[in-house]
Amino acid sequence: MFGKDGSELILHFVTQCNTRLTRVLEEEQKLVQLGQAEKRKTDQFLRDAVETRLRMLIPYIEHWPRALSILMLPHNIPSSLSLLTSMVD
């Protein structure tokens, strides 16, 4: 199901986490638009977004360094960079 090095599983996990973060941020934005939450300063918004995303790694923190090293293998770099650039957008 997943390749020898597990990169497909790791990429799937990263994609899922990015999707979850996007949903969280969209929900927060809707609350601000509805007047049910205050708009945060940019630095606080970014800090909270990064913290939320990092907390998604907690269950896998012991294995995360190995996962990152797999994503940095030459044949995985295009997919890894694609996920990174989509998250930046």
C-alpha positions as CSV (number, residue, x, y, z in Angstrom):
1,M,0.0,0.0,0.0
2,F,2.8,2.4,0.9
3,G,6.2,2.5,-0.7
4,K,9.3,0.9,0.7
5,D,10.5,3.9,2.6
6,G,7.1,4.9,3.9
7,S,7.2,8.3,2.1
8,E,3.6,8.0,0.8
9,L,2.4,7.5,4.4
10,I,4.3,10.5,5.6
11,L,3.1,12.6,2.7
12,H,-0.4,11.6,3.4
13,F,0.0,12.5,7.1
14,V,1.4,15.9,6.2
15,T,-1.4,16.5,3.7
16,Q,-4.0,15.5,6.3
17,C,-2.5,17.8,9.0
18,N,-2.3,20.7,6.5
19,T,-6.0,20.2,5.6
20,R,-6.9,20.1,9.3
21,L,-5.0,23.3,9.9
22,T,-6.7,25.0,7.0
23,R,-10.1,24.0,8.3
24,V,-9.3,25.3,11.8
25,L,-8.1,28.7,10.3
26,E,-11.2,28.9,8.1
27,E,-13.5,28.3,11.1
28,E,-11.7,30.9,13.1
29,Q,-12.0,33.4,10.2
30,K,-15.8,32.7,10.0
31,L,-16.1,33.5,13.7
32,V,-14.3,36.8,13.3
33,Q,-16.6,37.7,10.3
34,L,-19.7,36.8,12.4
35,G,-18.4,39.0,15.2
36,Q,-18.1,36.0,17.6
37,A,-14.4,36.3,17.9
38,E,-11.9,39.1,17.8
39,K,-9.3,39.4,15.0
40,R,-5.9,38.7,16.4
41,K,-2.7,40.6,15.5
42,T,-0.7,39.0,12.7
43,D,2.1,37.8,15.0
44,Q,-0.4,36.1,17.4
45,F,-2.3,34.6,14.5
46,L,0.9,33.1,13.1
47,R,2.1,31.9,16.5
48,D,-1.2,30.2,17.1
49,A,-1.3,28.6,13.6
50,V,2.2,27.2,14.0
51,E,1.5,25.9,17.5
52,T,-1.7,24.2,16.3
53,R,0.2,22.6,13.4
54,L,3.0,21.4,15.6
55,R,0.6,20.0,18.2
56,M,-0.6,17.6,15.4
57,L,2.9,16.0,15.5
58,I,2.8,15.2,19.2
59,P,1.5,11.6,18.9
60,Y,4.4,10.9,16.4
61,I,7.1,13.1,17.8
62,E,9.4,10.2,18.6
63,H,9.4,9.2,14.9
64,W,9.1,12.6,13.3
65,P,12.9,13.2,12.8
66,R,13.1,9.9,10.8
67,A,10.0,10.9,8.8
68,L,11.6,14.3,7.9
69,S,14.8,12.5,6.8
70,I,12.7,10.3,4.5
71,L,11.0,13.3,3.0
72,M,14.4,14.8,2.3
73,L,15.5,11.9,0.2
74,P,16.2,13.0,-3.4
75,H,13.2,11.1,-4.9
76,N,10.8,12.6,-2.3
77,I,11.9,16.3,-2.5
78,P,9.5,17.3,-5.3
79,S,6.4,16.0,-3.3
80,S,7.8,17.5,-0.1
81,L,8.3,20.9,-1.6
82,S,4.9,20.8,-3.2
83,L,3.3,20.3,0.2
84,L,5.4,23.1,1.7
85,T,4.5,25.6,-1.0
86,S,0.8,24.7,-0.7
87,M,1.0,25.3,3.1
88,V,2.7,28.7,2.6
89,D,-0.1,29.8,0.2
